[in-house]
Amino acid sequence: MSRPRVLFADDHRLIREAFVRLVEPECDVVGAVADGLALLTEVPALRPDIVVADIAMPLLNGLDAARQLRKDAPDVKVIILTMNEDADLAAEAFRVGVSGFLLKNSAASELLQAIREVALGRSYITPMATRGLVENLLHVTEPIVRPVELSVRQREVLQLLAEGHTMKEIARLLKITPRTVAFHKYSMMELLGAKTFAELIQFALRGGVVKTYPA
């Protein structure tokens, strides 16, 4: 089997460089970009087989980028990276059409394992995020369409949640307490009638709360 062509997308330069060094013995690294829009721009020119993308990227988050790639470059496989261990987020990522889901604190060798599996046409999910995933995938719910109005702060929290940030990270970014972040999260779930975090993320992605790539 030929060496897979891999494109990395992560807004942290040190992480990008570390990933490149890690996979170079087995892969042809065709590029590394720092945001979701750059990722979509470079894919047609660089023609990767596999994209490894962080969820929490500026300009366009990893889930929206994967969703757009599924339309524009369906042969390109996507492996998502995140710090968030929530199985609901993993379930939503696979519904979007990714082929792999990894946590950034997974063992470094796991990235190579994921690339090998995805290159063979299989899916890969880190064992650290499998709890509850099967149940979430089997219970796909209709997108929430209630005509609700979220506050500016709620939209900020929802944007960051959808990008894969943890509640502690959101608290730091917005200069509020983790308890306040949790209050906004569960208030939005109640307001929207969302029973799971995945439903909340579906609302964010399909309801225009999260910034998306212009068609």
N, C-alpha and C positions, 0 to 999 in steps of 0.2 A: 504494500500500500504506500502511495506517495505521501510525503510529509504534508500535513494540513497547513494551509495558509491562515494565519491568525492575526486579527486586528484587536488591539486593546483600547478600551475607553474608560478612563478614570481621571478625575480632576486632581488627583494627588500625584505629582511627578515622581516622587520616590517609589510609590507603589507601582506605577507604570513601569519604571525602570527595573524594579525587582521582578515583576512578572515576566518581562522580556528576557532577563537573564535566566530565569527558571525554566522557561519552555524552549529556549533556542536550541538545546541539544536534540529535540524531537520535532520542532515545528519551524516553519518559515514565518517569522514575524514580519508582516507587510506594513505595519504602522502602529502608531499609538496616539490617541487624541484625548483632549481634556474635557469635552462636553458632548451632549447628545446630538446637537445640530451638526457639529463637525463630524461626528460618526456617520450620520446619514449622508453628508456631503462626500466623504471619502470612500464609502463602500463601492460605488460604481467604478471609481478609478483604480482602487487597490484590489478589488475582487477577492476578498477573503472567503475562505470556506467557513470559518468560525469567528464570531465576534464575542469577546469576553468584556462585559460591560457592567460597571457599577450602577446600582439603582439611583443613588443620590448624586446625580450630576447636574451642573448648572445648565440653563437654557432649555434643556429637554431631559427629563428623567429617563432612566434605563428602561422602564416598562413601556413608556410611550415610544421610545426609540425602537424597542423590539416589536411593538405593534405595527409601526410604520414599515419596518424592514420586512415583516411578514407579507405586506402588500407589495412593496417595491422590489424586494429581493428574496423571494420565498425559498430559494435554495441555500441561503446563508443561515447557518445555525447560530443560535444565541445562547450563551451561558451568562447568567446573571450573578453578580456578586453583591452582598449586602452585609451589614452588621446586625440586621434584624432577624431574630430566630423565630418569628411568628409564623406558624404553619399556614395561617390564612394568606399571608403575603406570598408564600411559596405556591399555594394553590392558585392565586390570581396570576402569578407569573406564568404558570403552565397553561392557564386558560388563554393568556395573551399569545402563547405559542412558542415560548422559549424551550430549549432542549436540555438546559442544565441550570441548577440552582445551588450556589455555594455560599457559605459564610466566610467573611474575611478572616475570621479567626480559626478557620479549618486548617488542617495540616497543609503545608505547601505542596506536598506530593499529591494531594487530592485534586489540585487544579489540573495536573497532568493526567490523572486518572479520568477526570471529567472530559478533558479534551479527547482522550483516546476513545471513550465511550460514544461521545457525540459524533466524532469522525466516522464511526462505524454505523451511524444511523440510529443509535440508541439514545435514551434519555438518562440523565444523571441528576440525583439530588443528594446532597450531603445527609448522612445519617443524623446529623445534629438538628435537622429541621423536619424530620418525617413524622413526628408525633401529631396526630390529628389530620395529616394531609389527605389520607385516603377518604376520610369522612367528608372533608371539605370539597374534594373533587367530585364526590358522588352526589353531593347536594348542591347543584348549581342553581342559583336563584335568579329570578328575573331582575334586571336593573331597576333601581329605585327611581321612580319618576314623579315623586311628590313635588308639587310646586312650593318649595320652601326657600326661605331667605336666610343665609348664614351671615353671621357678623364677620367683620374684617378679621378679627382675631381667630375665629373658628376656621375661616378659609386659610389663614396662614398655617394653623396647626394641621389642617387636613392636607394641604400641599406638602408639608414636610413629612407627614405620616406616609403619604403615597410615594414619596421619594425614598422611603426606607429608613428614615431616621428613627432612632429610639426616642422614647419619651424624655430621657435624660438629655439627649443631644438637642431635642427641640426646646427644652427648658433653657438650656444654655444659649441657644441661638436667639430665642425670643426674650431672654432675660426675665423669665418667669419660673415658678417652681414646678417640679415634675408633677406635684399634686394638682396644680392648675391645668397642666397639659392633660392629665388623666380626666379631669372634670370636663374639659372641652370635648375630649374624645367620646366619652360616654354620653354627654349631653347631645352630641350630634347623632350618635347611634339611636338614642331615644327619639329625637326629633324626626329622623328619617325613617324610623321603623326598621333599622338595620339590626339583625340578630347576631351578626358576626363582623369581625374586622374586615373580612373579604368583601362583604356587602358595602361597607363604608368606602372601601377603596374603589369598588365598582362605580359608586356614585361620583367619586372624585374624578375618575378617568372618563366616564361617559357623560357626566353632567357639566363638564367644562370647568371644574374647579382647578384641576391641574393643567398647567401650561402645556399645550400640544404643538406638534409640528404643523406649520401651515401647509394646507393641501395645494 
